[in-house]
Amino acid sequence: VAAAYCGLIPRHNESGKLKGRTSISKLGPARIRCKLYMAAIVAGQWNKRIKRHKLTLINNGKTPMQAVCANMRKLIHICFGVIKNQEVFKLQES
């Protein structure tokens, strides 16, 4: 729900020969996406879980920008979970 509000859900762009192209929907407020973008860039450098997620996506053939957008979505899910459950976020090493 939070990712859809922020415009971070995938939207299929297919027309003619362009099949299977996706981008983010950008339906929500751009200010939130701007702040999430910078947070995802920093988290991709310093947060071990987010960094591992980014590297996995890049190794699976995604572009660096697609990995950043996926990290933005992951961050919004983490924030929503913290608010919903009223618990402190714990970075569990696995």
Beta strands, then each sheet from edge to edge (+ up, - down):
strand 1: 10-15
strand 2: 18-24
sheet 1: 1+ 2-
end
